[in-house]
Amino acid sequence: MNYEEFNAFCRSLPATSHVVQWGGSHVWKVGGKVFAIGGWQKDGQPAFTFKASELNFHILSEEPGFRPAPYLASRGMKWIQQYDAPAESDEQLRYYIKESHRIVASGLTKKKQRELGLVE
């Protein structure tokens, strides 16, 4: 996945907003809360960071091409970075980004979720 594809996918999720910050990273938010980041790879290769469930964090931390996200995981947060993966893993990455969106959105207040049209 490249950054253009990443941005298109994140844009397709409900109630999202995009900002470029933190040294040119593509930061995606739902309800003002970050759920995905495209960037932070020092060698210029695409890297994608997302929030993970406890189980997925532990599984992905051991998988090739994934690592606990720099800066975030070191602060005890369950964030993973995909930094080196073959193109056939794009579908897997879409799943984890969608899950990150769901996790972050579910942490918003019920009022905020209703305002954003995330719940009825």
C-alpha positions in Angstrom: 0.0 0.0 0.0 1.3 3.5 -0.7 0.2 6.7 1.0 -2.3 7.6 -1.7 -4.1 4.2 -1.3 -3.8 4.6 2.5 -5.4 8.0 2.5 -8.2 6.9 0.1 -9.0 3.9 2.4 -9.0 6.0 5.6 -11.2 8.7 3.8 -13.7 5.9 3.1 -14.3 5.2 6.8 -17.1 7.1 8.5 -16.7 10.5 10.2 -12.9 10.8 9.5 -10.7 13.8 9.2 -7.2 14.2 7.9 -4.3 16.4 8.8 -0.6 16.4 7.9 1.5 16.9 11.0 4.4 15.4 12.9 7.0 15.8 10.2 4.8 15.3 7.2 2.8 12.3 8.4 -0.7 11.6 7.2 -2.7 11.6 10.4 -6.3 10.3 10.3 -8.8 10.9 13.1 -12.3 10.0 14.1 -14.0 12.4 16.4 -10.7 14.3 16.9 -8.9 11.1 18.1 -6.1 9.6 16.0 -6.8 6.1 14.6 -4.1 5.8 11.8 -0.9 7.4 10.8 1.0 7.1 7.5 4.6 8.0 8.0 7.4 7.9 10.5 9.7 5.6 8.6 13.2 7.1 8.5 14.3 5.4 5.3 11.4 6.9 3.2 9.6 3.6 2.8 5.9 3.6 3.6 5.0 2.9 7.2 1.5 2.6 8.7 0.6 2.9 12.4 -2.7 2.0 14.0 -4.2 1.3 17.3 -4.7 -2.5 18.1 -6.6 -4.6 20.5 -4.5 -6.2 23.3 -4.6 -9.6 21.5 -3.7 -8.2 18.1 -0.9 -6.0 19.6 0.7 -9.1 21.1 0.3 -11.2 17.9 1.5 -8.5 15.5 4.5 -7.5 17.7 6.0 -10.9 16.8 5.1 -10.8 13.1 7.7 -10.0 10.4 7.1 -6.5 9.0 5.3 -5.3 12.1 6.6 -3.7 15.4 5.3 -1.9 18.4 4.9 1.7 17.1 7.8 4.0 17.8 6.9 6.7 20.4 3.4 5.3 21.1 4.1 1.8 22.3 7.0 2.9 24.4 4.4 4.9 26.4 2.3 1.8 27.1 -0.2 2.4 24.3 -1.2 -0.6 22.1 -0.2 0.8 18.7 1.5 -1.2 15.9 3.5 -0.1 12.9 3.6 -2.0 9.7 6.9 -1.0 8.2 7.9 -3.7 5.7 5.2 -5.8 4.1 4.5 -7.3 0.7 1.7 -5.9 -1.4 -0.5 -9.0 -0.7 -0.7 -7.9 2.9 -2.7 -4.8 1.9 -6.0 -6.5 2.7 -4.7 -7.4 6.2 -3.6 -3.8 6.7 -7.1 -2.5 5.7 -8.6 -4.9 8.3 -6.4 -3.5 11.1 -7.0 0.1 10.1 -10.7 -0.5 10.1 -10.4 -2.2 13.5 -8.4 0.8 14.8 -11.1 3.1 13.6 -13.7 1.0 15.4 -11.7 0.9 18.7 -11.1 4.7 18.7 -14.7 5.5 17.7 -16.1 3.2 20.5 -14.0 5.2 23.0 -15.8 8.4 22.1 -18.8 9.5 24.2 -22.1 8.2 23.1 -23.2 11.8 22.4 -20.2 12.3 20.1 -20.8 9.0 18.4 -24.4 10.1 17.7 -23.3 13.5 16.4 -20.9 11.9 14.0 -23.5 9.4 12.8 -21.6 6.4 14.1 -24.5 5.0 16.2 -28.3 5.5 16.0 
